[in-house]
Amino acid sequence: MLPSGNDAAMALAKHCGDVINKGGIETFINEMNIYVKRFGMQDTTYSNPHGLSDTRNKSSARDVCRLAYYFLKDSVLESIVSTKTHTGTIENPQYGTR
């Protein structure tokens, strides 16, 4: 929801998959695909955590709306996505601060 590299999605997926059963990224992807079916998202399949560079990642406009519906039921997530601006600082010893 904030600008980041795919490395953030991969790190979160690995951590969550490890918490579930030490399965890492593959476990996370399997869980994502189980949840989309529970939500009735019939046209969605995930093959990686970040959604890029793989033609097996598929969805439909209806499924994206359905996901947003469930997503916005969570007050914390709703608060995050309704934030209009965010300022952050990135510190890198090689390139400085931006």
C-alpha positions as CSV (number, residue, x, y, z in Angstrom):
1,M,0.0,0.0,0.0
2,L,3.1,2.2,0.2
3,P,5.8,2.4,-2.4
4,S,8.3,-0.4,-1.8
5,G,10.3,-2.9,-3.7
6,N,9.2,-6.5,-4.2
7,D,11.7,-7.4,-1.5
8,A,9.2,-6.2,1.1
9,A,6.4,-8.4,-0.2
10,M,8.8,-11.4,-0.4
11,A,10.1,-10.8,3.2
12,L,6.6,-10.6,4.6
13,A,5.5,-13.7,2.7
14,K,8.5,-15.7,3.9
15,H,7.9,-14.6,7.5
16,C,4.1,-15.3,7.4
17,G,4.7,-18.7,5.7
18,D,7.3,-19.6,8.4
19,V,4.9,-18.6,11.2
20,I,2.2,-20.8,9.6
21,N,4.2,-24.0,9.4
22,K,7.9,-23.2,8.5
23,G,6.8,-23.4,4.9
24,G,8.1,-20.0,3.8
25,I,6.9,-18.3,0.6
26,E,5.2,-21.4,-0.9
27,T,3.0,-21.8,2.2
28,F,2.1,-18.1,2.1
29,I,1.1,-18.4,-1.6
30,N,-1.0,-21.5,-0.9
31,E,-2.8,-19.8,2.0
32,M,-3.5,-16.8,-0.2
33,N,-5.1,-19.1,-2.8
34,I,-7.2,-20.8,-0.1
35,Y,-8.5,-17.4,1.2
36,V,-9.5,-16.1,-2.2
37,K,-11.7,-19.2,-2.7
38,R,-13.2,-18.6,0.8
39,F,-14.1,-15.1,-0.2
40,G,-15.8,-16.4,-3.4
41,M,-13.1,-15.0,-5.7
42,Q,-13.4,-17.5,-8.5
43,D,-11.2,-15.8,-11.1
44,T,-8.2,-15.2,-8.9
45,T,-5.0,-17.2,-8.5
46,Y,-1.7,-16.1,-7.0
47,S,1.7,-17.5,-7.9
48,N,3.9,-15.1,-6.0
49,P,3.5,-12.6,-3.2
50,H,4.0,-9.4,-5.2
51,G,1.8,-10.1,-8.2
52,L,4.4,-9.2,-10.8
53,S,6.4,-11.1,-13.5
54,D,4.2,-14.2,-13.7
55,T,1.3,-14.8,-16.1
56,R,-0.2,-17.3,-13.6
57,N,-1.2,-14.3,-11.4
58,K,-4.8,-13.7,-12.5
59,S,-7.9,-11.9,-11.2
60,S,-11.0,-10.1,-12.4
61,A,-12.5,-6.7,-11.6
62,R,-15.3,-8.5,-9.6
63,D,-12.7,-10.4,-7.5
64,V,-10.8,-7.2,-6.8
65,C,-14.0,-5.5,-5.6
66,R,-14.8,-8.5,-3.5
67,L,-11.3,-8.5,-1.9
68,A,-11.7,-4.7,-1.2
69,Y,-15.0,-5.4,0.5
70,Y,-13.4,-7.9,2.9
71,F,-10.3,-5.8,3.3
72,L,-12.2,-2.7,4.4
73,K,-14.1,-4.6,7.1
74,D,-10.8,-4.5,9.1
75,S,-10.7,-1.1,10.8
76,V,-6.9,-1.0,10.9
77,L,-6.6,-1.6,7.2
78,E,-9.4,0.8,6.4
79,S,-7.5,3.5,8.4
80,I,-4.3,2.8,6.5
81,V,-5.9,3.0,3.1
82,S,-7.8,6.2,3.9
83,T,-4.5,8.0,4.8
84,K,-4.0,10.6,2.2
85,T,-0.3,11.2,2.6
86,H,2.7,9.5,4.2
87,T,6.2,10.8,4.6
88,G,9.1,8.5,5.1
89,T,12.8,8.6,5.3
90,I,15.1,6.1,3.7
91,E,18.6,5.9,5.1
92,N,21.3,4.1,3.0
93,P,24.9,4.3,4.0
94,Q,26.0,4.1,0.4
95,Y,23.6,6.7,-1.1
96,G,22.7,8.8,1.9
97,T,19.2,9.9,3.1
98,R,16.2,10.5,0.9
